[in-house]
Amino acid sequence: MWISLVVGLGFFACLSLLALSILFFVLKKRSKAKKSIASSIVLFALLFITAQIFGEEKQAEAEKMVASTTHSSPSSTLSPSPSLSPAPTQTPSPTPLATASASPKPTSAQNATTVNTQMFDFAKSVEVVDNLAEKKHLDLTVNMVGEPDGPNPGLATEHVLVQTYEFLQQDELSGAKTITIKVAQDNEIVTQITVNKEKFVAGEYLIDSILDASKIDLMNEDVIEYGKILERW
C-alpha cells in the first residue's frame, strides 16, 4: 500500500514541476524552465519504472497464490457417493430376429405330383390336381393376391399366362393331353383356360402361343376389357 502512496505523490510532484516549468516559460526564465522539465521527465521515468516493478511483483504473488490453492484443493472430479450412485441397469437380452427365408410356393394336390410350379413367382400359392396317370389331364389353380395389394384381374391373368409358357415346356407334362389353368383372386376364379398340350407350340409370342392351343372357359369382364385395351387376347 505504501508503494501506491509513494507513486501517487511522485506523480503529483511531476505534475507540479511541469506546471512550474510552464510558469518559467511565461516569465521568460527559460533556463529554469528547462531544468524543471528535465526534473519532471526524470521523476516520471523513475515513477514509471517503480510502477512496472511493483506490478510484476503483484502478478508473481497472485500466480503463487493460485498455484498453491490448486495444489492444496481436492480434485475437481467428485466421485459419486454410494447413496447417489445410479441403480444398475439391466440390459435386456437380445431377441432373436426371425430369419425370412425364401420358401417355394405351396402346392396342394389330391395325389403326389412331380410337376414343377416354381415359375409362378407372382403367385400367393399354387394348387395342383394331378390326373396325368389316369386321364392325362392336370388341373392347376394359381392364387394371386387381390386388389388393392395385388394386381388387377387382367394383369394377374397376364402374369400367369406368361409364366404358363415355361410351365408347359417341362418334361413332367410330356404325356399330358389337356391342362386346365385357373387364375384366382380372393377365392374367386377370374380366368380359366384349358390347354390342348398336343397343339401347343412354343413360339415367339408367349401369350399367343398358349391361347392358340387353348379354349377359354371363363374370363370376367375386367379381364376381357384389359385384354381388348392392351390387345393381349
Secondary structure, 3 states (H helix, E strand, C coil): CHHHHHHHHHHHHHHHHHHHHHHHHHCCCHHHHHHHHHHHHHHHHHHHHHHHHHHHHHHHHHHHHHHHHHHHCCCCCCCCCCCCCCCCCCCCCCCCCCCCCCCCCCEECCCCCCCCCCCCCCCCEEEEEEEHHHHCEEEEEEEECCCCCCCCHHHHHHHHHHHHHHHCCCHHHCCCCEEEEEEEECCEEEEEEEEEHHHCCCCCCHHHHHHCCEEEEEECHHHHHHHHHHCCC
